[in-house]
Amino acid sequence: DDLVGKRDKIRDTHTGPVDEEVFRAIQEEEEEKVGLMNRNFVITEKALAAGVRARDRTLLLEKLKVFDMSEDEYNILSKKVKYLRERIRKLKRNKTKNPQKDVLTLQIELDDLVGMRDKIRDT
């Protein structure tokens, strides 16, 4: 018994009110189908995303091996770049006695780190 087929027959042959039990059963069956389709879609999306992340991580680890660097060191490098940019921004914003000296040394250090990070990314 295909309930969807029953519904179509009822709609074709019957113009009055449809039997409530049959209608509810048909609705539940359709919702179940849609739920299964959505669940499968979410599972495949998650699996796909996990595969992409794994592939990207493998590529990153290969690049880091060339530079003799661990994944933790690479993550620390990104945090250092963030920290230096923030420190330079704060020094420029505040009027300190000799901000240019501090800003210049920090800028040089930042440029070195960014250059190293970009070299790793472009390899």
Residue frames relative to the residue before (quaternion, step in Angstrom):
aa qw qx qy qz dx dy dz
D 1.0000 0.0000 0.0000 0.0000 0.00 0.00 0.00
D 0.1256 -0.7737 0.6190 0.0492 3.54 -0.61 1.14
L 0.3540 -0.7800 0.4776 0.1956 3.55 -0.41 1.25
V 0.6108 0.5457 -0.3584 0.4480 3.57 1.06 -0.68
G 0.6319 0.5221 -0.3227 0.4733 3.57 1.04 -0.77
K 0.6245 0.5320 -0.3351 0.4634 3.56 1.03 -0.80
R 0.6466 0.5280 -0.3274 0.4427 3.55 0.92 -0.91
D 0.6603 0.5098 -0.3151 0.4526 3.57 0.90 -0.91
K 0.6395 0.5144 -0.3261 0.4691 3.59 1.01 -0.82
I 0.6450 0.5227 -0.3242 0.4534 3.56 0.96 -0.90
R 0.6728 0.4917 -0.3067 0.4598 3.58 0.90 -0.88
D 0.6597 0.5110 -0.3166 0.4510 3.58 1.01 -0.76
T 0.7999 0.3392 -0.1585 0.4690 3.58 0.81 -1.00
H 0.7702 0.3554 -0.1658 0.5029 3.56 1.10 -0.60
T 0.1839 -0.8035 0.5578 0.0971 3.58 -0.67 1.02
G 0.5946 0.5715 -0.3607 0.4357 3.60 1.25 -0.30
P 0.7487 -0.3637 0.2731 0.4822 3.59 -1.27 -0.27
V 0.4222 -0.6957 0.5271 0.2449 3.56 -1.01 0.91
D 0.5942 -0.5644 0.4335 0.3747 3.55 -1.13 0.71
E 0.4879 -0.7160 0.4223 0.2664 3.57 -0.66 1.17
E 0.6516 0.5222 -0.3248 0.4440 3.63 0.93 -0.83
V 0.6587 0.4961 -0.3068 0.4753 3.55 0.92 -0.91
F 0.6493 0.5273 -0.3195 0.4453 3.58 0.91 -0.91
R 0.6731 0.4904 -0.2999 0.4654 3.61 0.89 -0.92
A 0.6410 0.5264 -0.3245 0.4547 3.58 0.96 -0.85
I 0.6429 0.5155 -0.3148 0.4710 3.56 1.01 -0.85
Q 0.6546 0.5216 -0.3097 0.4511 3.57 0.93 -0.91
E 0.6622 0.5084 -0.3045 0.4586 3.59 0.91 -0.93
E 0.6452 0.5246 -0.3213 0.4531 3.57 0.99 -0.84
E 0.6618 0.4965 -0.3060 0.4711 3.58 0.97 -0.85
E 0.6462 0.5154 -0.3220 0.4617 3.61 0.96 -0.84
E 0.6345 0.5308 -0.3263 0.4573 3.56 1.03 -0.81
K 0.6421 0.5189 -0.3213 0.4639 3.59 0.97 -0.85
V 0.6659 0.4968 -0.3017 0.4678 3.57 0.91 -0.95
G 0.6411 0.5318 -0.3213 0.4505 3.59 0.99 -0.86
L 0.6592 0.4974 -0.3108 0.4706 3.57 0.95 -0.84
M 0.6410 0.5186 -0.3319 0.4584 3.58 0.97 -0.81
N 0.6706 0.4922 -0.3036 0.4646 3.59 0.90 -0.90
R 0.6413 0.5222 -0.3312 0.4543 3.58 0.96 -0.84
N 0.6578 0.5009 -0.3131 0.4672 3.59 0.92 -0.85
F 0.6316 0.5332 -0.3301 0.4558 3.57 1.02 -0.79
V 0.6633 0.4981 -0.3080 0.4659 3.59 0.90 -0.91
I 0.6454 0.5184 -0.3266 0.4562 3.59 0.94 -0.85
T 0.6828 0.4701 -0.3061 0.4681 3.60 0.86 -0.87
E 0.6204 0.5314 -0.3519 0.4571 3.62 1.04 -0.69
K 0.6617 0.5007 -0.3098 0.4642 3.58 0.92 -0.90
A 0.6572 0.5058 -0.3131 0.4628 3.57 0.93 -0.86
L 0.6417 0.5216 -0.3166 0.4647 3.55 1.00 -0.82
A 0.6644 0.4989 -0.3025 0.4671 3.58 0.90 -0.92
A 0.6479 0.5139 -0.3213 0.4614 3.59 0.97 -0.82
G 0.6441 0.5229 -0.3184 0.4587 3.57 1.02 -0.77
V 0.6503 0.5093 -0.3105 0.4704 3.57 1.00 -0.84
R 0.6464 0.5114 -0.3217 0.4660 3.59 0.96 -0.86
A 0.6526 0.5145 -0.3156 0.4580 3.59 0.94 -0.84
R 0.6565 0.5046 -0.3126 0.4655 3.58 0.96 -0.86
D 0.6593 0.5089 -0.3080 0.4598 3.59 0.94 -0.90
R 0.6490 0.5127 -0.3180 0.4635 3.57 0.99 -0.82
T 0.6338 0.5262 -0.3327 0.4591 3.59 0.99 -0.79
L 0.6493 0.5084 -0.3152 0.4696 3.57 0.97 -0.86
L 0.6468 0.5169 -0.3205 0.4601 3.58 0.96 -0.86
L 0.6619 0.5088 -0.3135 0.4524 3.59 0.91 -0.87
E 0.6248 0.5255 -0.3383 0.4681 3.60 1.05 -0.70
K 0.6504 0.5058 -0.3145 0.4715 3.58 0.98 -0.86
L 0.6713 0.5055 -0.3015 0.4504 3.56 0.93 -0.90
K 0.5919 0.5707 -0.3642 0.4374 3.59 1.11 -0.64
V 0.6136 0.5509 -0.3396 0.4524 3.59 1.08 -0.75
F 0.7480 0.3752 -0.2029 0.5085 3.58 1.02 -0.84
D 0.4064 -0.7338 0.4549 0.2991 3.58 1.31 0.18
M 0.4837 0.6379 -0.4328 0.4145 3.54 0.88 1.06
S 0.3810 -0.7139 0.5336 0.2460 3.58 -1.05 0.72
E 0.6610 -0.5010 0.3754 0.4137 3.55 -1.31 0.26
D 0.6264 0.5376 -0.3354 0.4541 3.60 1.03 -0.75
E 0.6476 0.5138 -0.3197 0.4631 3.59 0.96 -0.83
Y 0.6340 0.5249 -0.3260 0.4650 3.59 1.06 -0.76
N 0.6584 0.4994 -0.3094 0.4706 3.59 0.97 -0.83
I 0.6315 0.5185 -0.3237 0.4770 3.58 1.05 -0.76
L 0.6015 0.5687 -0.3464 0.4413 3.57 1.06 -0.76
S 0.6646 0.4965 -0.3040 0.4685 3.59 0.92 -0.89
K 0.6543 0.5070 -0.3145 0.4648 3.57 1.00 -0.80
K 0.6236 0.5371 -0.3372 0.4571 3.60 1.06 -0.74
V 0.6312 0.5300 -0.3295 0.4606 3.57 0.99 -0.86
K 0.6434 0.5216 -0.3106 0.4664 3.58 0.95 -0.91
Y 0.6729 0.5157 -0.2877 0.4455 3.54 0.89 -1.03
L 0.6789 0.4913 -0.2998 0.4558 3.59 0.88 -0.92
R 0.6321 0.5283 -0.3382 0.4549 3.60 0.98 -0.79
E 0.6613 0.5020 -0.3019 0.4686 3.56 0.97 -0.87
R 0.6576 0.5156 -0.3130 0.4514 3.58 0.95 -0.85
I 0.6420 0.5091 -0.3200 0.4757 3.58 0.99 -0.83
R 0.6418 0.5305 -0.3240 0.4492 3.58 0.94 -0.87
K 0.6742 0.4893 -0.2969 0.4668 3.59 0.94 -0.89
L 0.6476 0.5157 -0.3275 0.4553 3.60 0.99 -0.79
K 0.6581 0.4990 -0.3145 0.4679 3.59 0.99 -0.78
R 0.6593 0.5247 -0.3074 0.4420 3.56 1.02 -0.77
N 0.7336 0.3811 -0.2194 0.5181 3.58 0.94 -0.91
K 0.3741 -0.7099 0.5494 0.2328 3.56 -1.05 0.74
T 0.0116 0.7978 -0.6011 0.0454 3.58 -0.13 1.26
K 0.7151 -0.4697 0.2942 0.4260 3.58 -1.27 0.26
N 0.8098 -0.0023 0.0328 0.5857 3.57 0.81 -0.95
P 0.0025 -0.8581 0.5134 -0.0010 3.60 0.54 1.13
Q 0.5992 0.6075 -0.3730 0.3643 3.59 1.03 -0.69
K 0.6278 0.5407 -0.3387 0.4458 3.57 1.02 -0.81
D 0.6821 0.4776 -0.2815 0.4768 3.56 0.89 -0.94
V 0.6597 0.5199 -0.3106 0.4449 3.57 0.90 -0.92
L 0.6674 0.5129 -0.3115 0.4411 3.57 0.89 -0.88
T 0.6766 0.4781 -0.3101 0.4663 3.60 0.87 -0.86
L 0.6526 0.5007 -0.3135 0.4745 3.56 1.01 -0.79
Q 0.6343 0.5386 -0.3299 0.4459 3.59 1.03 -0.78
I 0.6350 0.5187 -0.3235 0.4724 3.58 1.02 -0.79
E 0.6560 0.5052 -0.3046 0.4708 3.57 0.94 -0.92
L 0.6482 0.5211 -0.3066 0.4630 3.56 1.00 -0.86
D 0.6492 0.5220 -0.3163 0.4538 3.59 0.94 -0.88
D 0.6327 0.5280 -0.3303 0.4603 3.60 1.03 -0.77
L 0.6878 0.4858 -0.2836 0.4588 3.55 0.89 -0.96
V 0.6550 0.4994 -0.3117 0.4737 3.57 0.96 -0.86
G 0.6310 0.5362 -0.3300 0.4533 3.58 1.01 -0.77
M 0.6531 0.5025 -0.3069 0.4762 3.57 1.00 -0.86
R 0.6581 0.5144 -0.3062 0.4566 3.58 0.93 -0.91
D 0.6693 0.4979 -0.2966 0.4650 3.57 0.95 -0.87
K 0.6127 0.5467 -0.3431 0.4561 3.57 1.08 -0.74
I 0.6497 0.5076 -0.3086 0.4743 3.56 1.01 -0.86
R 0.6756 0.5035 -0.2942 0.4511 3.59 0.89 -0.91
D 0.7299 0.4554 -0.2465 0.4462 3.59 0.96 -0.86
T 0.5060 0.6703 -0.4208 0.3431 3.59 1.25 -0.29
